[in-house]
Amino acid sequence: MRREANRLGSLHRLLHRYSHSLLTQISQSSACNRFHTVDARLARWLLMTGDRLGEDQFRLTQDFMSNMLGVRREGVNKAAGSLQAQKLIRYSRGNLAILNRTGLEAASCAVTPLPRPKVTRI
């Protein structure tokens, strides 16, 4: 794999970009989980889920969300209720809909992207 990546410069660059993107996302998630409220973390996570699915409506249980956010179900219930009260989402019996994407973005924790490291050739 290493030989082919070095032989094909485009594959080498692609692998570096993927690694950088993945590590950036992990770092941002760690910072978010440490410093932001459950409401903001849930908003960010719902936006990422919607982006990955390409949909603004999807099924999620409170149990699954609590595992993803590292909080108890009661915390998810409270955070989802807060986002619903602001008319940003609609959530009922595992069916979730993003109603106001711009508002949900404003409610989410805006983690500043980390600076891009210099990539040196091996």
All heavy atoms as an XYZ file, in Angstrom:
967
protein
N       0.836     -1.187      0.000
C       0.000      0.000      0.000
C       0.877      1.246      0.000
O       0.625      2.177     -0.741
C      -0.927     -0.051      1.219
C      -1.787      1.143      1.394
S      -3.142      1.100      0.238
C      -4.119      2.409      0.835
N       1.894      1.231      0.856
C       2.787      2.389      0.932
C       3.499      2.622     -0.391
O       3.620      3.752     -0.850
C       3.791      2.203      2.057
C       4.732      3.403      2.195
C       5.669      3.237      3.336
N       4.912      3.469      4.550
C       5.363      3.256      5.765
N       6.571      2.782      5.936
N       4.621      3.495      6.812
N       3.952      1.530     -1.031
C       4.655      1.661     -2.313
C       3.734      2.277     -3.363
O       4.113      3.182     -4.084
C       5.167      0.291     -2.757
C       5.971      0.347     -4.035
C       6.559     -1.005     -4.450
N       5.552     -2.065     -4.431
C       5.688     -3.212     -3.760
N       6.768     -3.450     -3.054
N       4.744     -4.119     -3.791
N       2.498      1.798     -3.430
C       1.551      2.333     -4.405
C       1.189      3.788     -4.095
O       1.041      4.599     -4.990
C       0.287      1.473     -4.452
C       0.463      0.170     -5.168
C       0.942      0.338     -6.596
O       0.289      1.078     -7.375
O       1.982     -0.239     -6.947
N       1.026      4.094     -2.809
C       0.702      5.474     -2.432
C       1.835      6.408     -2.827
O       1.595      7.519     -3.311
C       0.436      5.563     -0.930
N       3.079      5.975     -2.641
C       4.222      6.801     -3.037
C       4.341      6.903     -4.553
O       4.725      7.934     -5.078
C       5.520      6.251     -2.437
C       5.596      6.499     -0.949
O       5.004      7.458     -0.442
N       6.306      5.638     -0.238
N       4.019      5.808     -5.253
C       4.107      5.807     -6.717
C       3.043      6.723     -7.316
O       3.299      7.455     -8.260
C       3.924      4.387     -7.246
C       4.205      4.255     -8.741
C       4.140      2.807     -9.186
N       2.805      2.244     -9.145
C       1.855      2.451    -10.072
N       2.090      3.227    -11.092
N       0.680      1.880     -9.961
N       1.839      6.671     -6.744
C       0.738      7.502     -7.228
C       0.593      8.697     -6.290
O      -0.019      8.601     -5.240
C      -0.560      6.696     -7.261
C      -0.570      5.460     -8.155
C      -1.825      4.655     -7.913
C      -0.466      5.872     -9.613
N       1.156      9.812     -6.676
C       1.128     11.006     -5.833
C      -0.278     11.418     -5.430
O      -0.510     11.870     -4.308
N      -1.248     11.230     -6.327
C      -2.622     11.639     -6.013
C      -3.200     10.775     -4.890
O      -3.910     11.282     -4.025
C      -3.504     11.557     -7.256
O      -3.514     10.232     -7.769
N      -2.892      9.495     -4.861
C      -3.369      8.614     -3.793
C      -2.716      9.014     -2.470
O      -3.372      9.065     -1.433
C      -3.062      7.147     -4.110
C      -3.439      6.129     -3.032
C      -4.936      6.181     -2.741
C      -3.017      4.735     -3.460
N      -1.448      9.330     -2.515
C      -0.707      9.763     -1.328
C      -1.346     11.018     -0.743
O      -1.600     11.102      0.464
C       0.752     10.012     -1.712
C       1.651     10.202     -0.550
N       2.147     11.433     -0.210
C       2.133      9.314      0.350
C       2.903     11.295      0.859
N       2.913     10.026      1.215
N      -1.634     12.001     -1.585
C      -2.267     13.245     -1.123
C      -3.664     12.970     -0.580
O      -4.061     13.521      0.447
C      -2.318     14.270     -2.254
C      -0.975     14.925     -2.535
C      -1.096     16.066     -3.526
N      -1.640     15.666     -4.813
C      -0.939     15.100     -5.789
N       0.354     14.865     -5.628
N      -1.499     14.767     -6.933
N      -4.407     12.105     -1.235
C      -5.758     11.769     -0.795
C      -5.744     11.105      0.580
O      -6.541     11.447      1.455
C      -6.437     10.858     -1.820
C      -7.859     10.432     -1.499
C      -8.788     11.640     -1.515
C      -8.341      9.398     -2.509
N      -4.826     10.184      0.801
C      -4.716      9.521      2.100
C      -4.338     10.515      3.197
O      -4.867     10.451      4.310
C      -3.700      8.376      2.035
C      -4.126      7.170      1.203
C      -2.975      6.179      1.061
C      -5.339      6.488      1.806
N      -3.450     11.442      2.891
C      -3.085     12.467      3.876
C      -4.276     13.371      4.185
O      -4.509     13.711      5.353
C      -1.907     13.312      3.374
C      -0.578     12.717      3.706
N      -0.001     12.837      4.940
C       0.276     11.981      2.957
C       1.154     12.219      4.950
N       1.345     11.673      3.752
N      -5.022     13.762      3.173
C      -6.183     14.624      3.398
C      -7.237     13.901      4.223
O      -7.862     14.482      5.103
C      -6.771     15.099      2.066
C      -5.921     16.172      1.442
C      -6.469     16.830      0.210
N      -7.804     16.476     -0.188
C      -8.229     16.486     -1.434
N      -7.410     16.815     -2.412
N      -9.456     16.170     -1.732
N      -7.450     12.620      3.932
C      -8.417     11.842      4.705
C      -7.981     11.752      6.165
O      -8.777     11.968      7.076
C      -8.583     10.442      4.110
C      -9.426      9.552      4.991
C     -10.815      9.696      4.999
C      -8.848      8.607      5.825
C     -11.606      8.897      5.835
C      -9.624      7.818      6.648
C     -10.996      7.969      6.649
O     -11.753      7.189      7.473
N      -6.722     11.425      6.400
C      -6.210     11.323      7.773
C      -6.355     12.648      8.500
O      -6.770     12.687      9.665
C      -4.736     10.908      7.767
O      -4.587      9.639      7.202
N      -6.024     13.727      7.839
C      -6.141     15.054      8.450
C      -7.594     15.356      8.793
O      -7.911     15.818      9.895
C      -5.590     16.122      7.510
C      -5.777     17.496      8.036
N      -6.829     18.292      7.652
C      -5.077     18.202      8.941
C      -6.763     19.436      8.299
N      -5.706     19.414      9.076
N      -8.484     15.076      7.881
C      -9.909     15.335      8.102
C     -10.449     14.514      9.266
O     -11.169     15.026     10.124
C     -10.684     15.013      6.824
O     -12.055     15.190      7.017
N     -10.084     13.256      9.323
C     -10.545     12.376     10.393
C     -10.014     12.838     11.753
O     -10.765     12.923     12.730
C     -10.115     10.937     10.117
C     -10.549      9.892     11.141
C     -12.073      9.808     11.216
C      -9.968      8.534     10.771
N      -8.737     13.164     11.833
C      -8.159     13.624     13.098
C      -8.748     14.964     13.529
O      -8.965     15.195     14.721
C      -6.636     13.712     12.986
C      -5.932     12.359     12.931
C      -4.443     12.531     12.650
C      -6.143     11.584     14.207
N      -9.033     15.837     12.580
C      -9.671     17.117     12.893
C     -11.053     16.880     13.479
O     -11.424     17.484     14.487
C      -9.764     17.997     11.638
O      -8.452     18.275     11.171
C     -10.478     19.302     11.928
N     -11.814     16.003     12.869
C     -13.161     15.707     13.357
C     -13.115     15.097     14.759
O     -13.905     15.460     15.629
C     -13.873     14.765     12.391
C     -15.304     14.508     12.785
C     -16.005     13.598     11.798
O     -15.389     12.775     11.136
N     -17.303     13.736     11.718
N     -12.184     14.190     15.005
C     -12.049     13.589     16.329
C     -11.686     14.657     17.358
O     -12.241     14.695     18.459
C     -10.999     12.448     16.305
C     -11.536     11.260     15.498
C     -10.617     12.014     17.712
C     -10.494     10.215     15.159
N     -10.774     15.539     17.007
C     -10.361     16.612     17.929
C     -11.518     17.546     18.234
O     -11.729     17.939     19.384
C      -9.202     17.404     17.324
O      -8.084     16.584     17.133
N     -12.274     17.909     17.208
C     -13.414     18.800     17.406
C     -14.474     18.140     18.274
O     -15.046     18.778     19.156
C     -14.010     19.211     16.061
C     -13.149     20.189     15.310
C     -13.715     20.531     13.947
O     -14.482     19.769     13.361
N     -13.336     21.678     13.431
N     -14.735     16.873     18.038
C     -15.727     16.165     18.847
C     -15.293     16.084     20.305
O     -16.112     16.247     21.213
C     -15.969     14.758     18.296
O     -16.622     14.833     17.057
N     -14.011     15.844     20.530
C     -13.497     15.784     21.901
C     -13.658     17.119     22.604
O     -14.103     17.180     23.755
C     -12.022     15.380     21.906
O     -11.880     14.087     21.402
N     -13.311     18.207     21.922
C     -13.450     19.543     22.509
C     -14.917     19.852     22.772
O     -15.279     20.376     23.828
C     -12.841     20.591     21.585
N     -15.758     19.501     21.835
C     -17.198     19.737     21.970
C     -17.751     18.985     23.180
O     -18.476     19.554     23.996
C     -17.907     19.292     20.698
S     -19.696     19.401     20.735
N     -17.402     17.713     23.304
C     -17.907     16.897     24.411
C     -17.435     17.411     25.764
O     -18.122     17.238     26.760
C     -17.490     15.438     24.235
C     -18.260     14.758     23.135
O     -19.318     15.218     22.716
N     -17.715     13.679     22.631
N     -16.293     18.046     25.800
C     -15.744     18.535     27.065
C     -16.311     19.900     27.472
O     -16.559     20.151     28.631
C     -14.213     18.608     26.959
C     -13.508     19.286     28.104
C     -13.696     18.515     29.418
N     -12.987     19.120     30.513
C     -13.509     20.014     31.351
N     -14.742     20.414     31.197
N     -12.802     20.510     32.331
N     -16.526     20.790     26.501
C     -16.785     22.182     26.841
C     -18.187     22.708     26.525
O     -18.519     23.805     26.955
C     -15.763     23.094     26.154
C     -14.366     22.872     26.652
C     -13.423     22.257     25.860
C     -14.004     23.257     27.929
C     -12.131     22.047     26.318
C     -12.713     23.053     28.404
C     -11.774     22.447     27.587
N     -18.999     21.978     25.790
C     -20.290     22.517     25.368
C     -21.470     21.825     26.041
O     -21.365     20.705     26.504
C     -20.417     22.450     23.847
C     -19.378     23.268     23.158
N     -18.467     22.714     22.291
C     -19.083     24.588     23.219
C     -17.673     23.656     21.847
N     -18.007     24.796     22.398
N     -22.595     22.525     26.043
C     -23.812     21.994     26.665
C     -24.366     20.834     25.835
O     -24.047     20.691     24.654
C     -24.894     23.086     26.757
O     -25.291     23.449     25.431
C     -24.398     24.302     27.526
N     -25.223     20.054     26.467
C     -25.849     18.925     25.763
C     -26.698     19.441     24.603
O     -26.695     18.853     23.522
C     -26.695     18.065     26.733
C     -27.418     16.962     25.985
C     -25.814     17.466     27.820
N     -27.403     20.570     24.796
C     -28.222     21.143     23.718
C     -27.366     21.437     22.487
O     -27.727     21.079     21.359
C     -28.890     22.447     24.164
C     -29.907     22.253     25.265
O     -29.880     21.219     25.948
O     -30.736     23.154     25.433
N     -26.237     22.106     22.693
C     -25.361     22.479     21.583
C     -24.754     21.237     20.932
O     -24.650     21.158     19.702
C     -24.266     23.418     22.077
N     -24.367     20.265     21.758
C     -23.796     19.031     21.217
C     -24.823     18.256     20.413
O     -24.517     17.719     19.343
C     -23.240     18.178     22.351
C     -22.004     18.792     22.960
C     -21.580     18.244     24.284
N     -21.784     16.824     24.497
C     -21.882     16.282     25.699
N     -21.813     17.030     26.784
N     -22.055     14.991     25.829
N     -26.061     18.198     20.914
C     -27.116     17.503     20.174
C     -27.388     18.199     18.847
O     -27.514     17.542     17.817
C     -28.400     17.423     21.010
C     -29.587     16.745     20.327
C     -29.268     15.299     19.934
C     -30.818     16.802     21.227
N     -27.442     19.519     18.867
C     -27.679     20.268     17.621
C     -26.583     19.963     16.603
O     -26.864     19.687     15.427
C     -27.746     21.767     17.910
N     -25.345     19.988     17.042
C     -24.217     19.716     16.137
C     -24.300     18.285     15.599
O     -24.104     18.036     14.412
C     -22.904     19.920     16.896
C     -21.667     19.640     16.075
C     -20.409     20.003     16.890
N     -19.218     19.758     16.138
C     -18.490     18.656     16.240
N     -18.843     17.702     17.074
N     -17.411     18.497     15.527
N     -24.605     17.341     16.488
C     -24.651     15.945     16.082
C     -25.800     15.690     15.103
O     -25.648     14.933     14.142
C     -24.754     15.064     17.332
C     -24.454     13.644     17.041
C     -23.229     13.070     16.899
C     -25.404     12.623     16.808
N     -23.363     11.746     16.604
C     -24.688     11.444     16.540
C     -26.790     12.581     16.804
C     -25.312     10.244     16.273
C     -27.415     11.378     16.536
C     -26.680     10.233     16.274
N     -26.941     16.331     15.326
C     -28.080     16.174     14.406
C     -27.752     16.750     13.031
O     -28.114     16.169     12.000
C     -29.334     16.832     14.977
C     -29.909     16.172     16.233
C     -31.082     16.987     16.764
C     -30.314     14.727     15.963
N     -27.064     17.878     13.003
C     -26.657     18.462     11.721
C     -25.701     17.535     10.977
O     -25.842     17.319      9.770
C     -26.001     19.826     11.938
C     -26.944     20.950     12.347
C     -26.150     22.144     12.870
C     -27.834     21.352     11.175
N     -24.732     16.973     11.692
C     -23.793     16.050     11.053
C     -24.514     14.805     10.545
O     -24.233     14.320      9.447
C     -22.683     15.652     12.031
C     -21.711     16.756     12.321
S     -20.241     16.325     13.299
C     -20.673     14.881     14.192
N     -25.453     14.296     11.330
C     -26.211     13.113     10.909
C     -27.022     13.416      9.656
O     -27.021     12.642      8.697
C     -27.134     12.628     12.045
O     -26.328     12.314     13.175
C     -27.930     11.404     11.628
N     -27.712     14.555      9.658
C     -28.482     14.953      8.481
C     -27.607     15.122      7.251
O     -27.972     14.715      6.147
N     -26.414     15.698      7.440
C     -25.484     15.867      6.315
C     -25.045     14.527      5.755
O     -24.997     14.331      4.542
C     -24.246     16.655      6.749
C     -24.529     18.123      7.011
O     -25.611     18.615      6.604
O     -23.672     18.779      7.632
N     -24.750     13.610      6.632
C     -24.274     12.296      6.177
C     -25.368     11.489      5.492
O     -25.103     10.746      4.560
C     -23.690     11.526      7.345
C     -22.361     12.117      7.762
C     -21.675     11.300      8.819
N     -20.373     11.870      9.087
C     -20.075     12.545     10.178
N     -20.976     12.729     11.110
N     -18.861     13.034     10.350
N     -26.597     11.643      5.978
C     -27.718     10.919      5.363
C     -28.268     11.641      4.137
O     -28.965     11.035      3.329
C     -28.846     10.735      6.384
C     -28.543      9.805      7.555
C     -29.686      9.839      8.564
C     -28.306      8.381      7.059
N     -27.979     12.931      4.023
C     -28.532     13.722      2.922
C     -30.024     13.944      3.099
O     -30.753     14.147      2.139
N     -30.494     13.900      4.350
C     -31.917     14.027      4.667
C     -32.091     14.931      5.876
O     -31.228     14.997      6.734
C     -32.519     12.661      5.021
C     -32.437     11.626      3.936
C     -33.495     11.819      2.870
O     -34.539     12.417      3.180
O     -33.266     11.375      1.747
N     -33.226     15.603      5.953
C     -33.568     16.376      7.142
C     -34.562     15.635      8.026
O     -34.996     16.164      9.041
C     -34.135     17.747      6.755
C     -33.033     18.722      6.359
O     -31.866     18.491      6.729
O     -33.341     19.723      5.691
N     -34.938     14.424      7.634
C     -35.816     13.583      8.449
C     -35.191     12.199      8.551
O     -34.787     11.619      7.547
C     -37.200     13.472      7.817
C     -37.946     14.782      7.790
C     -39.369     14.596      7.274
O     -39.866     13.493      7.119
N     -40.018     15.712      7.011
N     -35.106     11.706      9.789
C     -34.523     10.385     10.007
C     -35.006      9.839     11.340
O     -35.611     10.553     12.129
C     -32.983     10.425      9.946
C     -32.363     11.633     10.578
C     -32.012     11.650     11.919
C     -32.117     12.772      9.820
C     -31.431     12.761     12.493
C     -31.529     13.894     10.386
C     -31.188     13.891     11.731
N     -34.741      8.560     11.568
C     -35.157      7.895     12.810
C     -33.965      7.791     13.755
O     -32.890      7.351     13.351
C     -35.705      6.502     12.514
C     -37.030      6.540     11.791
C     -37.760      5.216     11.800
N     -37.829      4.510     13.069
C     -38.676      4.791     14.075
N     -39.510      5.785     13.957
N     -38.676      4.067     15.185
N     -34.180      8.220     14.997
C     -33.172      8.104     16.047
C     -33.873      7.883     17.370
O     -34.822      8.595     17.688
C     -32.352      9.394     16.172
C     -31.299      9.680     15.123
C     -30.683     11.050     15.373
C     -30.218      8.626     15.157
N     -33.415      6.935     18.132
C     -33.983      6.729     19.460
C     -33.219      7.568     20.484
O     -32.059      7.924     20.266
C     -33.911      5.250     19.875
O     -32.530      4.879     19.987
C     -34.626      4.354     18.865
N     -33.876      7.856     21.601
C     -33.203      8.580     22.676
C     -32.035      7.759     23.212
O     -31.001      8.318     23.583
C     -34.182      8.902     23.802
C     -35.109     10.031     23.483
C     -35.975     10.387     24.675
O     -35.977      9.715     25.699
N     -36.733     11.470     24.526
N     -32.184      6.470     23.257
C     -31.128      5.601     23.738
C     -29.887      5.728     22.853
O     -28.763      5.858     23.352
C     -31.623      4.151     23.775
C     -30.655      3.234     24.475
O     -30.217      3.571     25.600
O     -30.330      2.181     23.898
N     -30.089      5.715     21.548
C     -28.965      5.841     20.616
C     -28.300      7.209     20.767
O     -27.070      7.315     20.840
C     -29.433      5.624     19.174
C     -28.320      5.646     18.176
C     -27.503      4.537     18.020
C     -28.083      6.768     17.398
C     -26.464      4.553     17.098
C     -27.051      6.788     16.478
C     -26.240      5.676     16.335
N     -29.117      8.281     20.828
C     -28.553      9.627     20.976
C     -27.805      9.764     22.294
O     -26.753     10.409     22.351
C     -29.655     10.682     20.876
C     -30.170     10.876     19.455
S     -31.320     12.253     19.312
C     -32.844     11.474     19.829
N     -28.328      9.166     23.364
C     -27.641      9.267     24.655
C     -26.278      8.576     24.598
O     -25.306      9.073     25.169
C     -28.501      8.687     25.781
O     -28.586      7.288     25.699
N     -26.190      7.463     23.900
C     -24.904      6.787     23.721
C     -23.937      7.632     22.896
O     -22.752      7.712     23.209
C     -25.088      5.418     23.065
C     -25.669      4.401     23.997
O     -25.440      4.443     25.201
N     -26.447      3.484     23.454
N     -24.434      8.263     21.851
C     -23.575      9.081     20.993
C     -23.068     10.317     21.724
O     -21.942     10.754     21.496
C     -24.317      9.496     19.719
C     -24.635      8.348     18.792
S     -23.206      7.343     18.346
C     -22.201      8.505     17.474
N     -23.885     10.886     22.595
C     -23.510     12.110     23.302
C     -22.866     11.844     24.659
O     -22.338     12.766     25.289
C     -24.738     13.009     23.484
C     -25.359     13.528     22.193
C     -26.666     14.241     22.492
C     -24.400     14.437     21.453
N     -22.937     10.617     25.131
C     -22.343     10.282     26.411
C     -23.105     10.854     27.599
O     -22.505     11.234     28.602
N     -24.438     10.927     27.466
C     -25.283     11.421     28.559
C     -26.432     10.444     28.781
O     -26.666      9.551     27.969
C     -25.851     12.841     28.256
C     -24.730     13.843     28.119
C     -26.725     12.838     27.015
N     -27.162     10.628     29.867
C     -28.319      9.781     30.124
C     -29.474     10.187     29.209
O     -29.502     11.293     28.675
C     -28.725      9.908     31.591
C     -27.655      9.338     32.501
C     -27.949      9.449     33.964
N     -29.346      9.586     34.279
C     -29.806     10.056     35.428
N     -28.967     10.456     36.349
N     -31.088     10.141     35.654
N     -30.439      9.289     29.058
C     -31.598      9.561     28.205
C     -32.349     10.808     28.641
O     -32.891     11.532     27.812
C     -32.545      8.354     28.188
C     -32.019      7.235     27.315
C     -32.973      6.083     27.251
N     -34.316      6.509     26.936
C     -35.390      5.745     27.022
N     -35.275      4.509     27.426
N     -36.573      6.207     26.719
N     -32.385     11.057     29.940
C     -33.075     12.238     30.450
C     -32.433     13.513     29.910
O     -33.113     14.491     29.625
C     -33.064     12.262     31.988
C     -33.881     11.164     32.623
C     -33.175      9.804     32.678
O     -31.970      9.697     32.336
O     -33.847      8.830     33.056
N     -31.107     13.505     29.775
C     -30.402     14.655     29.211
C     -30.761     14.879     27.757
O     -30.942     16.014     27.310
N     -30.885     13.792     27.005
C     -31.293     13.896     25.597
C     -32.722     14.407     25.510
O     -33.040     15.264     24.684
C     -31.162     12.534     24.880
C     -31.809     12.558     23.510
C     -29.704     12.131     24.770
N     -33.596     13.885     26.375
C     -34.994     14.306     26.385
C     -35.102     15.812     26.631
O     -35.842     16.510     25.943
C     -35.763     13.522     27.444
C     -37.244     13.729     27.350
O     -37.787     13.919     26.264
N     -37.915     13.698     28.478
N     -34.343     16.303     27.602
C     -34.356     17.731     27.924
C     -33.806     18.561     26.767
O     -34.381     19.585     26.388
C     -33.542     17.979     29.192
C     -33.566     19.398     29.658
C     -32.772     19.563     30.941
C     -32.706     21.037     31.321
N     -31.783     21.259     32.425
N     -32.673     18.143     26.193
C     -32.058     18.884     25.086
C     -32.960     18.885     23.854
O     -33.152     19.924     23.216
C     -30.698     18.285     24.754
N     -33.538     17.728     23.524
C     -34.441     17.658     22.368
C     -35.677     18.511     22.611
O     -36.172     19.180     21.700
C     -34.827     16.203     22.081
N     -36.175     18.510     23.856
C     -37.325     19.353     24.194
C     -37.009     20.825     24.024
O     -37.840     21.604     23.529
N     -35.809     21.220     24.406
C     -35.383     22.609     24.243
C     -35.300     22.989     22.761
O     -35.762     24.063     22.356
C     -34.024     22.816     24.915
O     -33.525     24.097     24.665
N     -34.726     22.112     21.949
C     -34.624     22.387     20.507
C     -35.999     22.398     19.856
O     -36.241     23.174     18.915
C     -33.701     21.362     19.836
C     -32.238     21.374     20.286
C     -31.467     20.246     19.619
C     -31.588     22.719     20.022
N     -36.917     21.564     20.353
C     -38.293     21.570     19.839
C     -39.013     22.860     20.217
O     -39.738     23.430     19.410
C     -39.085     20.379     20.384
C     -38.891     19.124     19.596
C     -39.933     18.090     19.941
O     -40.719     17.755     19.068
N     -39.952     17.571     21.150
N     -38.822     23.313     21.456
C     -39.469     24.540     21.924
C     -39.030     25.743     21.082
O     -39.804     26.681     20.876
C     -39.155     24.781     23.394
N     -37.811     25.682     20.572
C     -37.298     26.753     19.708
C     -37.716     26.557     18.247
O     -37.311     27.317     17.379
C     -35.774     26.809     19.805
C     -35.251     27.131     21.180
C     -33.749     26.993     21.224
O     -33.020     27.693     20.525
N     -33.270     26.061     22.045
N     -38.486     25.493     17.993
C     -38.966     25.133     16.654
C     -37.822     24.869     15.667
O     -37.916     25.160     14.484
C     -39.905     26.203     16.112
C     -41.085     26.474     17.042
C     -42.334     26.750     16.275
C     -43.500     27.097     17.151
N     -43.905     26.137     18.117
N     -36.734     24.279     16.192
C     -35.593     23.921     15.355
C     -35.709     22.494     14.846
O     -35.252     22.185     13.748
C     -34.295     24.086     16.142
C     -34.034     25.485     16.699
C     -32.769     25.496     17.542
C     -33.954     26.497     15.577
N     -36.317     21.629     15.661
C     -36.526     20.235     15.282
C     -37.935     19.815     15.692
O     -38.586     20.488     16.492
C     -35.511     19.268     15.947
C     -35.715     19.228     17.470
C     -34.088     19.610     15.576
C     -34.950     18.104     18.175
N     -38.369     18.698     15.130
C     -39.584     18.018     15.592
C     -39.142     16.597     15.902
O     -38.494     15.941     15.084
C     -40.663     18.033     14.510
C     -41.967     17.385     14.977
C     -43.050     17.416     13.904
N     -42.639     16.672     12.724
C     -42.482     17.210     11.508
N     -42.697     18.482     11.297
N     -42.103     16.460     10.485
N     -39.475     16.144     17.102
C     -39.044     14.820     17.524
C     -40.181     14.118     18.233
O     -40.726     14.635     19.203
C     -37.824     14.923     18.455
C     -37.295     13.585     18.886
C     -36.683     12.737     17.966
C     -37.407     13.150     20.188
C     -36.203     11.499     18.347
C     -36.920     11.913     20.580
C     -36.322     11.094     19.643
O     -35.849      9.863     20.018
N     -40.567     12.949     17.726
C     -41.630     12.184     18.346
C     -41.430     10.706     18.044
O     -41.326     10.312     16.875
C     -42.986     12.648     17.814
O     -44.026     11.871     18.351
N     -41.360      9.907     19.094
C     -41.264      8.449     18.979
C     -40.188      7.973     17.996
O     -40.433      7.132     17.146
C     -42.616      7.863     18.608
C     -43.673      8.160     19.638
C     -44.975      7.454     19.273
N     -46.024      7.831     20.173
C     -46.298      7.193     21.301
N     -45.605      6.152     21.667
N     -47.283      7.604     22.077
N     -39.017      8.572     18.107
C     -37.902      8.146     17.270
C     -37.839      8.789     15.909
O     -36.879      8.586     15.177
N     -38.852      9.553     15.532
C     -38.848     10.251     14.246
C     -38.391     11.680     14.469
O     -39.027     12.436     15.201
C     -40.244     10.243     13.613
C     -40.667      8.851     13.234
O     -39.950      8.137     12.565
N     -41.840      8.452     13.702
N     -37.303     12.055     13.823
C     -36.741     13.381     13.999
C     -36.740     14.125     12.673
O     -36.422     13.550     11.637
C     -35.308     13.275     14.525
C     -34.734     14.605     14.973
C     -34.061     14.455     16.305
C     -33.818     15.179     13.948
N     -37.098     15.397     12.717
C     -37.064     16.251     11.527
C     -36.379     17.560     11.889
O     -36.700     18.176     12.906
C     -38.474     16.522     11.007
N     -35.427     17.952     11.068
C     -34.802     19.265     11.219
C     -35.718     20.258     10.532
O     -35.955     20.169      9.327
C     -33.392     19.279     10.601
C     -32.480     18.306     11.343
C     -32.822     20.702     10.611
C     -31.110     18.123     10.723
N     -36.261     21.206     11.309
C     -37.206     22.181     10.774
C     -36.530     23.486     10.360
O     -36.964     24.141      9.424
C     -38.280     22.500     11.827
C     -39.093     21.317     12.342
C     -40.053     21.787     13.437
C     -39.856     20.660     11.195
N     -35.498     23.873     11.081
C     -34.829     25.151     10.828
C     -33.327     24.915     10.905
O     -32.730     25.008     11.970
C     -35.287     26.188     11.865
C     -34.647     27.541     11.663
O     -33.642     27.688     10.973
N     -35.226     28.533     12.299
N     -32.742     24.631      9.774
C     -31.317     24.296      9.724
C     -30.441     25.469     10.171
O     -29.493     25.295     10.935
C     -30.946     23.857      8.314
C     -29.543     23.357      8.225
C     -29.276     22.727      6.841
N     -28.054     21.998      6.891
C     -27.913     20.781      7.391
N     -28.941     20.137      7.862
N     -26.743     20.196      7.416
N     -30.762     26.668      9.726
C     -29.977     27.845     10.101
C     -30.030     28.072     11.607
O     -29.008     28.339     12.246
C     -30.480     29.091      9.353
O     -30.433     28.826      7.942
C     -29.643     30.307      9.665
N     -31.209     27.934     12.188
C     -31.359     28.080     13.626
C     -30.629     26.990     14.389
O     -30.027     27.247     15.440
N     -30.667     25.767     13.852
C     -29.968     24.652     14.492
C     -28.458     24.871     14.427
O     -27.744     24.579     15.384
C     -30.360     23.329     13.825
C     -30.086     22.050     14.598
C     -30.778     22.059     15.956
C     -30.518     20.844     13.796
N     -27.970     25.423     13.324
C     -26.546     25.753     13.216
C     -26.160     26.792     14.254
O     -25.096     26.706     14.876
C     -26.217     26.255     11.811
C     -26.235     25.166     10.772
C     -26.148     25.692      9.344
O     -26.150     26.939      9.142
O     -26.079     24.866      8.422
N     -27.029     27.783     14.457
C     -26.750     28.822     15.458
C     -26.763     28.237     16.868
O     -25.994     28.674     17.732
C     -27.771     29.950     15.339
N     -27.600     27.237     17.113
C     -27.696     26.617     18.434
C     -26.573     25.620     18.686
O     -26.287     25.289     19.832
C     -29.044     25.907     18.575
N     -25.953     25.144     17.620
C     -24.899     24.135     17.782
C     -23.614     24.791     18.242
O     -23.427     25.995     18.128
C     -24.662     23.388     16.468
O     -23.982     24.207     15.548
N     -22.746     23.964     18.779
C     -21.454     24.485     19.206
C     -20.588     24.658     17.969
O     -20.356     23.723     17.231
C     -20.799     23.550     20.209
S     -20.774     21.831     19.734
N     -20.182     25.864     17.759
C     -19.335     26.164     16.604
C     -17.890     25.965     17.013
O     -17.306     26.795     17.678
C     -19.566     27.586     16.135
N     -17.360     24.842     16.635
C     -15.968     24.546     16.951
C     -15.119     25.094     15.820
O     -15.334     24.772     14.660
C     -15.739     23.020     17.104
C     -14.290     22.730     17.412
C     -16.645     22.464     18.176
N     -14.173     25.944     16.157
C     -13.299     26.527     15.149
C     -12.415     25.441     14.567
O     -11.793     24.683     15.322
C     -12.414     27.620     15.781
O     -13.260     28.537     16.447
C     -11.581     28.321     14.742
N     -12.346     25.364     13.235
C     -11.491     24.339     12.639
C     -10.043     24.505     13.075
O      -9.554     25.619     13.256
C     -11.631     24.581     11.127
C     -12.877     25.378     10.973
C     -13.049     26.157     12.237
N      -9.378     23.402     13.258
C      -7.971     23.428     13.625
C      -7.139     23.830     12.414
O      -7.529     23.579     11.278
C      -7.542     22.044     14.122
C      -8.282     21.526     15.341
C      -7.895     20.086     15.603
C      -7.996     22.395     16.548
N      -5.981     24.460     12.640
C      -5.139     24.832     11.504
C      -4.671     23.590     10.759
O      -4.423     22.550     11.362
C      -3.964     25.581     12.144
C      -4.014     25.242     13.575
C      -5.407     24.829     13.912
N      -4.572     23.729      9.467
C      -4.156     22.607      8.637
C      -2.649     22.405      8.755
O      -1.875     23.335      8.533
C      -4.535     22.887      7.200
C      -4.298     21.711      6.300
C      -4.836     21.954      4.939
N      -4.632     20.746      4.173
C      -5.019     20.596      2.948
N      -5.651     21.551      2.338
N      -4.800     19.468      2.314
N      -2.230     21.191      9.111
C      -0.787     20.969      9.244
C      -0.104     20.894      7.893
O      -0.730     20.591      6.877
C      -0.709     19.619      9.957
C      -1.958     18.921      9.549
C      -3.005     20.003      9.378
N       1.192     21.193      7.898
C       1.984     21.046      6.683
C       2.180     19.571      6.414
O       2.522     18.810      7.319
C       3.346     21.704      6.850
C       3.409     23.097      6.372
C       4.853     23.544      6.394
C       4.909     24.960      5.866
N       6.259     25.507      5.977
N       1.965     19.156      5.193
C       2.164     17.762      4.819
C       3.529     17.656      4.153
O       3.809     18.357      3.189
C       1.056     17.276      3.849
C       1.334     15.854      3.412
C      -0.297     17.401      4.508
N       4.370     16.850      4.731
C       5.701     16.644      4.142
C       5.730     15.302      3.452
O       5.122     14.344      3.898
C       6.791     16.705      5.227
O       6.487     15.730      6.222
C       6.854     18.075      5.870
N       6.416     15.266      2.377
C       6.540     14.004      1.632
C       7.531     13.086      2.322
O       8.531     13.512      2.863
C       6.998     14.283      0.206
C       5.950     15.041     -0.553
C       6.184     14.853     -2.033
N       5.130     15.560     -2.728
C       4.148     14.964     -3.348
N       4.071     13.671     -3.375
N       3.222     15.662     -3.961
N       7.205     11.827      2.279
C       8.061     10.815      2.902
C       9.095     10.351      1.930
O       8.905     10.176      0.792
C       7.208      9.622      3.400
C       6.241     10.129      4.434
C       8.072      8.531      3.968
C       5.211      9.105      4.869
